[in-house]
Structure formats: C-alpha cells, structure tokens
Amino acid sequence: MKLAQSLKQEGFRETYVWQDPPNTPYPDHTHATETAHIILSGEMTLTMCGKSQRYGAGGRCDVPAGAVHSAEMGPDGCRYLIGER
C-alpha cells in the first residue's frame, strides 16, 4: 500500500489498517507514541485541545505523543490507516 510506504518514509515504524463500526466512540485517551490516521473510507471526528474536526476519505490527522484526544466514527463507520512512531 502506497500510503503505508509514505508513512514509513516519514519515520512511522509501524503501520496497520483499523476499522470501526458506525458511531463508535473513543473517550479521552492518549498514546505513548505519535500517531497518524489516514481515512480510507467513512469518517472520523477528532477532538483535541478543545477543537473538533471531521475527517473524511483521504483526510489525515496526526496526534502527538501524550496528547489527550477523543474520537467518534461517522454513521457509516470508518476504515483508516494508522502509523505509529
């Protein structure tokens, strides 16, 4: 997958595809490493630093290590590529 290769070239050591069913919520949480999320299908709304933004297919959101954030998947669910540094 070309997108995974691009993430690896950026220094993301691990990449994998994840899929969530419709309207799946992820309450406030953190990750030990920086993560990149590239939306393959569906949509995700990410809330970080008090600001919410919706990402659809082709969108990318990066979350710094240790940043408190939450997410909610759209009505059709969401399939996305994750990169971890």
N, CA, C and O atoms as CSV, one atom per row, in Angstrom:
chain,resi,resn,atom,element,x,y,z
A,1,MET,N,N,0.845,-1.180,0.000
A,1,MET,CA,C,0.000,0.000,0.000
A,1,MET,C,C,0.885,1.236,0.000
A,1,MET,O,O,1.764,1.392,0.847
A,2,LYS,N,N,0.636,2.103,-0.960
A,2,LYS,CA,C,1.453,3.300,-1.151
A,2,LYS,C,C,1.415,4.242,0.059
A,2,LYS,O,O,2.434,4.823,0.433
A,3,LEU,N,N,0.226,4.386,0.668
A,3,LEU,CA,C,0.110,5.276,1.828
A,3,LEU,C,C,0.958,4.782,2.992
A,3,LEU,O,O,1.583,5.580,3.690
A,4,ALA,N,N,0.980,3.474,3.202
A,4,ALA,CA,C,1.793,2.900,4.279
A,4,ALA,C,C,3.274,3.149,4.011
A,4,ALA,O,O,4.029,3.449,4.936
A,5,GLN,N,N,3.691,3.027,2.765
A,5,GLN,CA,C,5.087,3.296,2.411
A,5,GLN,C,C,5.445,4.754,2.697
A,5,GLN,O,O,6.534,5.050,3.189
A,6,SER,N,N,4.519,5.659,2.382
A,6,SER,CA,C,4.763,7.080,2.656
A,6,SER,C,C,4.936,7.337,4.146
A,6,SER,O,O,5.824,8.086,4.555
A,7,LEU,N,N,4.081,6.711,4.960
A,7,LEU,CA,C,4.213,6.876,6.409
A,7,LEU,C,C,5.549,6.333,6.899
A,7,LEU,O,O,6.193,6.947,7.750
A,8,LYS,N,N,5.965,5.198,6.373
A,8,LYS,CA,C,7.255,4.630,6.788
A,8,LYS,C,C,8.404,5.555,6.404
A,8,LYS,O,O,9.374,5.690,7.149
A,9,GLN,N,N,8.294,6.190,5.245
A,9,GLN,CA,C,9.332,7.139,4.826
A,9,GLN,C,C,9.367,8.359,5.743
A,9,GLN,O,O,10.409,8.998,5.888
A,10,GLU,N,N,8.239,8.680,6.359
A,10,GLU,CA,C,8.177,9.794,7.314
A,10,GLU,C,C,8.697,9.397,8.696
A,10,GLU,O,O,8.806,10.245,9.581
A,11,GLY,N,N,9.016,8.122,8.885
A,11,GLY,CA,C,9.557,7.682,10.163
A,11,GLY,C,C,8.579,6.928,11.047
A,11,GLY,O,O,8.906,6.608,12.190
A,12,PHE,N,N,7.381,6.637,10.540
A,12,PHE,CA,C,6.438,5.831,11.320
A,12,PHE,C,C,6.868,4.371,11.194
A,12,PHE,O,O,6.865,3.803,10.102
A,13,ARG,N,N,7.237,3.776,12.321
A,13,ARG,CA,C,7.790,2.419,12.316
A,13,ARG,C,C,6.751,1.351,12.009
A,13,ARG,O,O,7.034,0.386,11.300
A,14,GLU,N,N,5.565,1.525,12.539
A,14,GLU,CA,C,4.521,0.507,12.365
A,14,GLU,C,C,3.317,1.130,11.681
A,14,GLU,O,O,2.913,2.244,12.016
A,15,THR,N,N,2.742,0.410,10.720
A,15,THR,CA,C,1.512,0.847,10.064
A,15,THR,C,C,0.542,-0.323,9.995
A,15,THR,O,O,0.952,-1.470,9.818
A,16,TYR,N,N,-0.748,-0.027,10.136
A,16,TYR,CA,C,-1.770,-1.069,10.024
A,16,TYR,C,C,-3.120,-0.415,9.745
A,16,TYR,O,O,-3.326,0.764,10.033
A,17,VAL,N,N,-4.028,-1.197,9.185
A,17,VAL,CA,C,-5.371,-0.705,8.885
A,17,VAL,C,C,-6.305,-1.127,10.013
A,17,VAL,O,O,-6.253,-2.263,10.486
A,18,TRP,N,N,-7.153,-0.205,10.435
A,18,TRP,CA,C,-8.127,-0.441,11.505
A,18,TRP,C,C,-9.502,-0.059,10.985
A,18,TRP,O,O,-9.627,0.851,10.164
A,19,GLN,N,N,-10.525,-0.741,11.452
A,19,GLN,CA,C,-11.886,-0.419,11.039
A,19,GLN,C,C,-12.805,-0.420,12.245
A,19,GLN,O,O,-12.760,-1.325,13.079
A,20,ASP,N,N,-13.644,0.613,12.327
A,20,ASP,CA,C,-14.615,0.731,13.415
A,20,ASP,C,C,-16.021,0.751,12.841
A,20,ASP,O,O,-16.242,1.299,11.761
A,21,PRO,N,N,-16.983,0.152,13.559
A,21,PRO,CA,C,-18.379,0.203,13.122
A,21,PRO,C,C,-18.963,1.607,13.276
A,21,PRO,O,O,-18.336,2.479,13.879
A,22,PRO,N,N,-20.154,1.827,12.737
A,22,PRO,CA,C,-20.795,3.136,12.813
A,22,PRO,C,C,-20.879,3.687,14.237
A,22,PRO,O,O,-21.170,2.973,15.197
A,23,ASN,N,N,-20.611,4.988,14.327
A,23,ASN,CA,C,-20.786,5.770,15.563
A,23,ASN,C,C,-19.962,5.282,16.751
A,23,ASN,O,O,-20.313,5.568,17.896
A,24,THR,N,N,-18.881,4.555,16.505
A,24,THR,CA,C,-18.020,4.095,17.595
A,24,THR,C,C,-17.368,5.294,18.284
A,24,THR,O,O,-16.730,6.112,17.621
A,25,PRO,N,N,-17.523,5.409,19.613
A,25,PRO,CA,C,-16.863,6.498,20.335
A,25,PRO,C,C,-15.566,6.025,20.999
A,25,PRO,O,O,-15.474,4.891,21.468
A,26,TYR,N,N,-14.586,6.896,21.028
A,26,TYR,CA,C,-13.364,6.683,21.803
A,26,TYR,C,C,-13.259,7.864,22.760
A,26,TYR,O,O,-12.932,8.970,22.330
A,27,PRO,N,N,-13.530,7.656,24.061
A,27,PRO,CA,C,-13.441,8.775,25.014
A,27,PRO,C,C,-11.995,9.261,25.150
A,27,PRO,O,O,-11.070,8.657,24.606
A,28,ASP,N,N,-11.820,10.354,25.879
A,28,ASP,CA,C,-10.479,10.930,26.069
A,28,ASP,C,C,-9.456,9.851,26.392
A,28,ASP,O,O,-9.668,9.008,27.264
A,29,HIS,N,N,-8.343,9.897,25.667
A,29,HIS,CA,C,-7.249,8.955,25.893
A,29,HIS,C,C,-5.964,9.552,25.315
A,29,HIS,O,O,-5.993,10.601,24.672
A,30,THR,N,N,-4.852,8.882,25.546
A,30,THR,CA,C,-3.557,9.287,24.999
A,30,THR,C,C,-2.876,8.076,24.377
A,30,THR,O,O,-3.267,6.933,24.613
A,31,HIS,N,N,-1.852,8.350,23.580
A,31,HIS,CA,C,-0.992,7.300,23.026
A,31,HIS,C,C,0.438,7.602,23.464
A,31,HIS,O,O,0.821,8.765,23.591
A,32,ALA,N,N,1.215,6.566,23.690
A,32,ALA,CA,C,2.604,6.741,24.110
A,32,ALA,C,C,3.472,7.272,22.968
A,32,ALA,O,O,4.519,7.872,23.209
A,33,THR,N,N,3.033,7.049,21.719
A,33,THR,CA,C,3.801,7.484,20.557
A,33,THR,C,C,2.943,8.408,19.697
A,33,THR,O,O,1.718,8.427,19.821
A,34,GLU,N,N,3.595,9.171,18.830
A,34,GLU,CA,C,2.867,9.975,17.845
A,34,GLU,C,C,2.147,9.034,16.890
A,34,GLU,O,O,2.696,8.007,16.491
A,35,THR,N,N,0.922,9.383,16.526
A,35,THR,CA,C,0.178,8.558,15.578
A,35,THR,C,C,-0.338,9.415,14.425
A,35,THR,O,O,-0.642,10.597,14.587
A,36,ALA,N,N,-0.427,8.782,13.258
A,36,ALA,CA,C,-1.047,9.399,12.075
A,36,ALA,C,C,-2.220,8.517,11.693
A,36,ALA,O,O,-2.127,7.291,11.750
A,37,HIS,N,N,-3.322,9.138,11.306
A,37,HIS,CA,C,-4.519,8.412,10.884
A,37,HIS,C,C,-4.906,8.928,9.506
A,37,HIS,O,O,-5.202,10.114,9.355
A,38,ILE,N,N,-4.909,8.070,8.510
A,38,ILE,CA,C,-5.331,8.443,7.162
A,38,ILE,C,C,-6.639,7.716,6.888
A,38,ILE,O,O,-6.689,6.486,6.908
A,39,ILE,N,N,-7.694,8.475,6.633
A,39,ILE,CA,C,-9.023,7.903,6.451
A,39,ILE,C,C,-9.119,7.269,5.062
A,39,ILE,O,O,-8.890,7.930,4.049
A,40,LEU,N,N,-9.459,5.988,5.031
A,40,LEU,CA,C,-9.612,5.259,3.770
A,40,LEU,C,C,-11.064,5.271,3.308
A,40,LEU,O,O,-11.333,5.372,2.111
A,41,SER,N,N,-11.998,5.170,4.244
A,41,SER,CA,C,-13.428,5.255,3.932
A,41,SER,C,C,-14.184,5.626,5.201
A,41,SER,O,O,-13.718,5.387,6.314
A,42,GLY,N,N,-15.356,6.213,5.009
A,42,GLY,CA,C,-16.141,6.658,6.161
A,42,GLY,C,C,-15.620,7.983,6.682
A,42,GLY,O,O,-15.007,8.757,5.946
A,43,GLU,N,N,-15.871,8.239,7.961
A,43,GLU,CA,C,-15.397,9.486,8.552
A,43,GLU,C,C,-15.150,9.345,10.045
A,43,GLU,O,O,-15.684,8.459,10.713
A,44,MET,N,N,-14.317,10.257,10.541
A,44,MET,CA,C,-13.946,10.314,11.949
A,44,MET,C,C,-13.947,11.770,12.380
A,44,MET,O,O,-13.457,12.639,11.659
A,45,THR,N,N,-14.501,12.033,13.558
A,45,THR,CA,C,-14.393,13.363,14.150
A,45,THR,C,C,-13.425,13.246,15.314
A,45,THR,O,O,-13.650,12.481,16.252
A,46,LEU,N,N,-12.347,14.012,15.243
A,46,LEU,CA,C,-11.308,14.007,16.264
A,46,LEU,C,C,-11.417,15.287,17.077
A,46,LEU,O,O,-11.540,16.375,16.514
A,47,THR,N,N,-11.371,15.161,18.400
A,47,THR,CA,C,-11.387,16.322,19.289
A,47,THR,C,C,-10.083,16.337,20.078
A,47,THR,O,O,-9.733,15.375,20.763
A,48,MET,N,N,-9.374,17.465,19.960
A,48,MET,CA,C,-8.084,17.602,20.641
A,48,MET,C,C,-7.886,19.091,20.954
A,48,MET,O,O,-8.160,19.944,20.110
A,49,CYS,N,N,-7.421,19.395,22.139
A,49,CYS,CA,C,-7.187,20.786,22.561
A,49,CYS,C,C,-8.462,21.618,22.450
A,49,CYS,O,O,-8.410,22.799,22.106
A,50,GLY,N,N,-9.619,20.995,22.746
A,50,GLY,CA,C,-10.879,21.717,22.725
A,50,GLY,C,C,-11.446,21.992,21.347
A,50,GLY,O,O,-12.458,22.684,21.228
A,51,LYS,N,N,-10.817,21.466,20.296
A,51,LYS,CA,C,-11.272,21.705,18.926
A,51,LYS,C,C,-11.627,20.380,18.259
A,51,LYS,O,O,-10.851,19.425,18.302
A,52,SER,N,N,-12.823,20.331,17.634
A,52,SER,CA,C,-13.261,19.129,16.914
A,52,SER,C,C,-13.145,19.362,15.416
A,52,SER,O,O,-13.455,20.442,14.913
A,53,GLN,N,N,-12.695,18.333,14.715
A,53,GLN,CA,C,-12.616,18.408,13.260
A,53,GLN,C,C,-13.004,17.064,12.665
A,53,GLN,O,O,-12.590,16.010,13.148
A,54,ARG,N,N,-13.815,17.122,11.596
A,54,ARG,CA,C,-14.246,15.911,10.901
A,54,ARG,C,C,-13.297,15.635,9.743
A,54,ARG,O,O,-12.921,16.537,8.995
A,55,TYR,N,N,-12.919,14.360,9.614
A,55,TYR,CA,C,-12.050,13.914,8.528
A,55,TYR,C,C,-12.778,12.857,7.726
A,55,TYR,O,O,-13.302,11.897,8.291
A,56,GLY,N,N,-12.816,13.022,6.419
A,56,GLY,CA,C,-13.414,12.044,5.524
A,56,GLY,C,C,-12.332,11.336,4.730
A,56,GLY,O,O,-11.141,11.529,4.974
A,57,ALA,N,N,-12.749,10.521,3.788
A,57,ALA,CA,C,-11.812,9.738,2.971
A,57,ALA,C,C,-10.735,10.642,2.374
A,57,ALA,O,O,-11.028,11.675,1.771
A,58,GLY,N,N,-9.481,10.227,2.556
A,58,GLY,CA,C,-8.338,10.992,2.068
A,58,GLY,C,C,-7.789,11.955,3.099
A,58,GLY,O,O,-6.682,12.468,2.935
A,59,GLY,N,N,-8.548,12.213,4.168
A,59,GLY,CA,C,-8.094,13.131,5.208
A,59,GLY,C,C,-7.056,12.488,6.115
A,59,GLY,O,O,-6.986,11.266,6.246
A,60,ARG,N,N,-6.275,13.322,6.720
A,60,ARG,CA,C,-5.232,12.834,7.639
A,60,ARG,C,C,-5.225,13.677,8.897
A,60,ARG,O,O,-5.287,14.905,8.842
A,61,CYS,N,N,-5.149,12.995,10.038
A,61,CYS,CA,C,-4.987,13.692,11.308
A,61,CYS,C,C,-3.832,13.047,12.064
A,61,CYS,O,O,-3.731,11.823,12.148
A,62,ASP,N,N,-2.976,13.883,12.604
A,62,ASP,CA,C,-1.835,13.424,13.393
A,62,ASP,C,C,-2.063,13.805,14.841
A,62,ASP,O,O,-2.566,14.891,15.130
A,63,VAL,N,N,-1.698,12.921,15.747
A,63,VAL,CA,C,-1.874,13.154,17.176
A,63,VAL,C,C,-0.509,13.006,17.852
A,63,VAL,O,O,0.089,11.931,17.806
A,64,PRO,N,N,-0.016,14.071,18.473
A,64,PRO,CA,C,1.277,13.988,19.157
A,64,PRO,C,C,1.243,12.990,20.321
A,64,PRO,O,O,0.192,12.752,20.916
A,65,ALA,N,N,2.385,12.421,20.628
A,65,ALA,CA,C,2.502,11.514,21.776
A,65,ALA,C,C,2.042,12.242,23.032
A,65,ALA,O,O,2.430,13.385,23.276
A,66,GLY,N,N,1.211,11.572,23.826
A,66,GLY,CA,C,0.763,12.122,25.096
A,66,GLY,C,C,-0.379,13.123,25.013
A,66,GLY,O,O,-0.862,13.576,26.051
A,67,ALA,N,N,-0.831,13.484,23.808
A,67,ALA,CA,C,-1.922,14.460,23.668
A,67,ALA,C,C,-3.262,13.812,24.019
A,67,ALA,O,O,-3.603,12.748,23.501
A,68,VAL,N,N,-4.011,14.462,24.897
A,68,VAL,CA,C,-5.342,13.964,25.246
A,68,VAL,C,C,-6.274,14.279,24.079
A,68,VAL,O,O,-6.348,15.418,23.617
A,69,HIS,N,N,-6.983,13.254,23.612
A,69,HIS,CA,C,-7.900,13.427,22.488
A,69,HIS,C,C,-9.017,12.393,22.574
A,69,HIS,O,O,-8.913,11.397,23.290
A,70,SER,N,N,-10.096,12.656,21.823
A,70,SER,CA,C,-11.193,11.703,21.713
A,70,SER,C,C,-11.586,11.639,20.246
A,70,SER,O,O,-11.206,12.498,19.450
A,71,ALA,N,N,-12.353,10.607,19.897
A,71,ALA,CA,C,-12.784,10.456,18.507
A,71,ALA,C,C,-14.148,9.791,18.467
A,71,ALA,O,O,-14.524,9.037,19.365
A,72,GLU,N,N,-14.877,10.090,17.404
A,72,GLU,CA,C,-16.138,9.400,17.161
A,72,GLU,C,C,-16.227,9.119,15.667
A,72,GLU,O,O,-15.991,9.993,14.833
A,73,MET,N,N,-16.574,7.873,15.354
A,73,MET,CA,C,-16.698,7.484,13.963
A,73,MET,C,C,-18.043,7.936,13.409
A,73,MET,O,O,-18.998,8.141,14.159
A,74,GLY,N,N,-18.109,8.089,12.098
A,74,GLY,CA,C,-19.319,8.558,11.439
A,74,GLY,C,C,-20.400,7.487,11.336
A,74,GLY,O,O,-20.211,6.361,11.796
A,75,PRO,N,N,-21.535,7.844,10.729
A,75,PRO,CA,C,-22.680,6.937,10.644
A,75,PRO,C,C,-22.429,5.702,9.775
A,75,PRO,O,O,-23.159,4.715,9.872
A,76,ASP,N,N,-21.406,5.754,8.932
A,76,ASP,CA,C,-21.049,4.590,8.112
A,76,ASP,C,C,-19.813,3.877,8.638
A,76,ASP,O,O,-19.269,2.999,7.969
A,77,GLY,N,N,-19.368,4.249,9.833
A,77,GLY,CA,C,-18.144,3.675,10.375
A,77,GLY,C,C,-16.935,4.364,9.774
A,77,GLY,O,O,-17.060,5.401,9.123
A,78,CYS,N,N,-15.763,3.785,9.995
A,78,CYS,CA,C,-14.536,4.377,9.488
A,78,CYS,C,C,-13.474,3.297,9.338
A,78,CYS,O,O,-13.286,2.465,10.226
A,79,ARG,N,N,-12.795,3.321,8.221
A,79,ARG,CA,C,-11.646,2.439,7.968
A,79,ARG,C,C,-10.462,3.356,7.738
A,79,ARG,O,O,-10.524,4.264,6.910
A,80,TYR,N,N,-9.372,3.118,8.477
A,80,TYR,CA,C,-8.258,4.053,8.397
A,80,TYR,C,C,-6.921,3.353,8.583
A,80,TYR,O,O,-6.820,2.303,9.217
A,81,LEU,N,N,-5.907,3.971,8.010
A,81,LEU,CA,C,-4.535,3.511,8.138
A,81,LEU,C,C,-3.908,4.264,9.302
A,81,LEU,O,O,-3.992,5.490,9.376
A,82,ILE,N,N,-3.285,3.529,10.205
A,82,ILE,CA,C,-2.630,4.132,11.365
A,82,ILE,C,C,-1.114,3.953,11.224
A,82,ILE,O,O,-0.629,2.882,10.861
A,83,GLY,N,N,-0.398,5.009,11.515
A,83,GLY,CA,C,1.058,4.949,11.606
A,83,GLY,C,C,1.466,5.297,13.016
A,83,GLY,O,O,0.918,6.224,13.611
A,84,GLU,N,N,2.434,4.556,13.566
A,84,GLU,CA,C,2.943,4.832,14.921
A,84,GLU,C,C,4.444,5.035,14.855
A,84,GLU,O,O,5.166,4.229,14.268
A,85,ARG,N,N,4.916,6.137,15.471
A,85,ARG,CA,C,6.363,6.397,15.525
A,85,ARG,C,C,6.982,5.675,16.688
A,85,ARG,O,O,8.191,5.770,16.900
